[in-house]
Amino acid sequence: MKLKKLALILALPILLVSLQAQRLPAVSLSGSAGSAADGSPWSSRALRGKVHLILYMDPSLRKKAMPFLKALDARRFDARAYSTVAIVNLADTWMPDAILESLLAKKSRELHATEFIFDRKKSLLKPWHLADHACNLILIDRKGRILYRRRGIPDPAQSERIFRLIRQSIKQGD
C-alpha cells in the first residue's frame, strides 16, 4: 500500500505536466503579424468561456473545406456556448491579402458563429504545432483544454465525431 502511495506521489508531477500540455500556448496577433477580421489585435486568451473549434488553414483549401464548414454551420450550435475560429494562414497564398480578407469577410456573414482571424506571418505554426499548407482542427473546451486535434479536412464520419464532441462539450458546460 505504501508503495502505491509513493508511486502516485512520484507520478503526480508527470501528470500535472501532461495536463498542462493539453492547452494551447497563448499567442497574440497584431500589426503586420496578423489580426482579427476587423483589423483589431487578437489573442488566444480570448478563447475561454465557450467551446471553440479552431480551424487553421491554407486559404487554397477553402473550397475543399466548405462541405465540412457547411455541415458544421447547419448544426447551429448555440452561439452563447460555441464558436468557430477560422484562422487563415495568409502567408500560404499568392492572392493579395486585401482581396482574400474581403472574400472572407463576406463568408463570415454567411457562416453562423464564425470568427475569422488572419495570420500573416505563420506566427501560430510553431507554438501550436500546426502543419503548414494544410487544414488543422483543434477543439477546445470552455477552459481552453484541447479535446480533439486533427490535421486534414475531415471526412463525413470524422465530421460527425467532431460534431458529437462539440455537442457533448456544450452540454457539460450547462
C-alpha positions in Angstrom: 0.0 0.0 0.0 2.8 2.4 0.9 4.5 1.6 -2.4 1.3 2.5 -4.3 1.1 5.9 -2.5 4.8 6.6 -3.2 4.3 5.7 -6.9 1.3 8.1 -7.0 3.3 10.9 -5.4 6.2 10.4 -7.8 3.8 10.3 -10.8 2.0 13.5 -9.8 4.5 15.9 -11.4 4.4 14.0 -14.7 0.6 14.0 -14.6 0.5 17.8 -14.0 2.9 18.4 -16.9 0.8 16.3 -19.2 -2.4 18.2 -18.2 -0.7 21.5 -18.9 0.4 20.1 -22.3 -3.3 19.7 -23.2 -3.7 23.5 -23.5 -2.7 25.7 -26.4 0.1 28.2 -25.6 -1.2 31.8 -25.5 -0.4 33.7 -28.7 -1.3 37.2 -30.0 -1.5 38.6 -33.4 -1.3 42.3 -34.2 0.1 44.7 -36.7 2.0 43.1 -39.6 1.8 39.6 -37.9 -2.0 39.4 -38.2 -5.3 40.5 -36.6 -8.9 39.8 -36.2 -11.0 40.3 -39.4 -11.9 43.8 -38.3 -8.2 44.7 -38.0 -8.0 44.7 -34.3 -5.3 42.7 -32.4 -6.3 39.2 -31.5 -5.2 37.0 -28.6 -5.9 33.3 -28.0 -6.5 34.2 -24.3 -10.0 35.3 -25.6 -10.7 31.6 -26.2 -12.3 31.0 -22.9 -15.9 30.6 -21.7 -17.1 28.8 -24.8 -16.4 25.7 -26.7 -14.3 26.6 -29.7 -13.4 24.7 -32.9 -10.3 26.3 -34.3 -9.6 25.8 -38.0 -6.1 26.9 -39.0 -5.8 26.6 -42.7 -4.2 27.4 -46.0 -6.6 29.6 -48.0 -6.2 27.4 -51.1 -8.0 24.6 -49.2 -11.2 26.7 -48.5 -13.2 25.1 -51.3 -12.3 21.6 -50.2 -13.2 22.5 -46.6 -16.6 24.0 -47.5 -18.6 20.8 -47.2 -17.3 20.4 -43.6 -17.9 24.1 -42.8 -21.4 24.0 -44.3 -22.2 20.8 -42.3 -20.9 22.5 -39.2 -22.9 25.6 -39.8 -26.0 23.6 -40.4 -25.7 22.2 -36.8 -26.5 25.8 -35.5 -24.7 25.2 -32.2 -25.8 27.8 -29.6 -23.6 30.9 -30.2 -23.6 31.7 -26.5 -21.8 28.4 -25.8 -19.9 27.7 -29.0 -17.9 29.4 -31.8 -15.8 28.5 -34.8 -12.5 30.4 -35.1 -11.2 30.2 -38.6 -7.6 31.3 -38.6 -6.4 31.9 -42.2 -2.7 31.4 -42.9 -2.3 34.4 -45.3 1.4 33.6 -45.8 0.3 30.4 -47.8 -1.4 32.2 -50.6 -0.4 34.1 -53.7 -3.7 36.1 -53.5 -3.3 39.7 -52.2 -4.3 39.9 -48.5 -6.9 42.6 -49.2 -8.8 40.5 -51.7 -8.7 37.4 -49.6 -9.8 39.4 -46.5 -12.7 40.9 -48.4 -13.8 37.4 -49.6 -13.6 36.0 -46.1 -15.5 39.0 -44.6 -18.4 38.1 -46.9 -18.1 34.4 -45.9 -18.2 35.4 -42.2 -21.6 36.9 -42.7 -22.9 33.7 -44.2 -21.5 31.3 -41.5 -23.1 31.1 -38.1 -20.9 31.8 -35.0 -17.7 32.0 -37.0 -14.9 34.5 -36.3 -12.1 35.0 -38.9 -8.5 35.7 -37.8 -5.6 36.5 -40.2 -2.1 35.1 -39.5 0.1 37.0 -42.0 3.5 35.5 -40.9 2.7 31.9 -39.8 3.0 33.0 -36.2 0.9 30.1 -34.9 2.6 27.2 -36.6 5.4 26.5 -34.2 3.7 27.3 -30.8 0.6 25.3 -31.7 2.5 22.5 -33.6 0.4 23.0 -36.8 1.1 21.7 -40.2 1.9 24.3 -42.9 0.0 24.2 -46.2 -2.8 22.2 -44.5 -6.1 22.3 -42.6 -5.6 21.9 -38.9 -8.6 21.4 -36.5 -8.4 21.9 -32.7 -11.4 21.6 -30.5 -11.0 23.2 -27.1 -13.4 23.3 -24.1 -14.5 26.4 -22.1 -11.3 26.3 -20.1 -9.0 26.1 -23.1 -8.2 22.4 -22.8 -7.7 20.5 -26.1 -10.4 17.9 -26.6 -9.6 16.9 -30.2 -6.8 17.7 -32.7 -6.5 16.7 -36.3 -4.6 17.6 -39.5 -6.5 17.4 -42.7 -10.1 18.0 -43.8 -12.4 15.6 -42.0 -14.4 13.1 -44.0 -18.2 12.7 -43.1 -17.6 10.1 -40.4 -14.9 12.2 -38.8 -17.1 15.3 -39.1 -19.9 13.5 -37.2 -17.4 12.6 -34.4 -16.4 16.3 -34.2 -20.0 17.4 -34.1 -20.7 14.9 -31.3 -17.8 16.1 -29.3 -18.9 19.7 -29.7 -22.5 18.8 -28.6 -21.1 16.9 -25.5 -18.8 19.7 -24.6 -21.6 22.3 -24.8 -23.8 20.1 -22.6 -21.1 19.6 -20.0 -20.9 23.4 -19.5 -24.6 23.6 -18.6 
